[in-house]
């Protein structure tokens, strides 16, 4: 299926508005353990159900992937990818760094994204070829040129199976960054990490993971704002990449080299 993603942006915006209202107005409720230190709240499931139902009516020809309940149906090359509450641990603890992330993926490339941060009153959106905005105003990536003046966000450390082994490169990366960059930040939300690279609030983001529901929306928003988004080896990022590195373009080569040293 070939479609101009811009035509689907109003549908995505309405879906995210439904999600944002649920996040703002409902308490987390019962917490379901998904694994070691990994959980979902009643709100995660309520948002996913509501958005899935809405999109199945408004765009029945497009597939849907949600973090909590997986794929409901396969589309003809197009797939919505939803993280109903990105930053669930933050949400559960009353930390306002959380939100909903909805992307549209064409085969393995995101073409549309909407991220809403309900407790910060920020909504980021982008469609391929249309630029990126926050609350309707155009955004651009920072013009940072060297690591020593850069603020770099990193993804959460791993939990669950083989967490110790998976955290070794993350901890080594943290050590390398600590000696090279201005500051390191860990916000606990992939959507925020990528949106704030796009908005120039931070200069780079490194996640040694790449779940489509976490990254689809943020990747297209970052790219449309002028960021370079790559995999571990510096090749262009896709939904099949091993990691997600988004940055001001002049930082990317140094970051890829630094990550290789850490690994």
C-alpha positions, 0 to 999 in steps of 0.5 A, a space after each residue: 500500500 502506498 499512502 501519503 502519511 500526511 493524510 493520516 496525521 489528523 487521525 493519529 492526532 485524534 487517537 493520541 488525544 483519546 490516549 492523553 485524556 485517559 492518562 491525564 484523568 485516570 489513576 494507574 490502578 492495578 499493576 500487572 507484572 510483565 517480568 522482573 521490574 517490568 510492569 503495566 498499569 490499568 491505564 496502559 491497557 485502557 489506552 491501548 484498547 481505546 486507541 486500537 478500537 479507534 484506529 480499527 474504525 478509522 483506518 481498518 486497512 492499516 495493521 496495529 502493534 501495541 506494546 501490551 497486547 501485540 499485533 491485532 491484525 496485519 496491514 498491507 505494508 503499513 502498521 500503527 505502532 503504539 506505546 500507550 504509556 511510554 515511561 510507565 515507571 515514571 507514571 506509576 511514581 507520579 513523575 511527569 516524564 511520560 506520555 503516549 507515542 504513536 507511529 506509522 511504519 511503512 514496512 520497516 521505516 517510520 513515516 508519521 509520528 505523534 508524541 503527547 506528554 500530557 503532564 507537560 502540555 507538549 505534543 510533538 508530531 511529524 509526517 515524512 516530508 512535512 517537518 516536525 512541530 511541537 504544539 504547532 510550532 516548527 522545531 529544529 535539532 540543536 547545532 551542537 558540534 562537539 561532545 564536550 558541549 553536548 547533553 546526551 540522554 541514554 536509555 534505561 538500564 536493562 531489567 529482566 532476563 540476562 539484565 547483568 549481561 545486557 547492562 555491561 555495555 550500557 554501563 561501559 557507555 555511561 563511563 565513556 560518556 561521563 568523561 567526554 560530554 557536558 552532561 548525561 541525562 536519563 529521562 526514562 522515556 524513549 519518546 521524550 528522549 527522541 522528541 527532545 533531540 528533535 526540539 533541541 532541548 538535548 543534543 543526542 540520545 543513545 538507546 541500546 534497544 529498538 522496540 517499534 512502539 518505543 521508537 517509531 514516532 520519535 524517529 520520524 519526529 527527530 528526522 523531520 527536525 533535522 536529526 540524524 538517526 542511525 544504528 550502532 554502526 552508523 548505518 541508517 536506522 530502521 525498525 530492524 536496527 539493533 539500537 537507536 542513536 539520534 543526534 545533531 548531525 555533526 555529533 553522530 560520527 563521534 558518538 558511533 566511535 565512542 559507542 564502539 569503544 565502550 562495546 
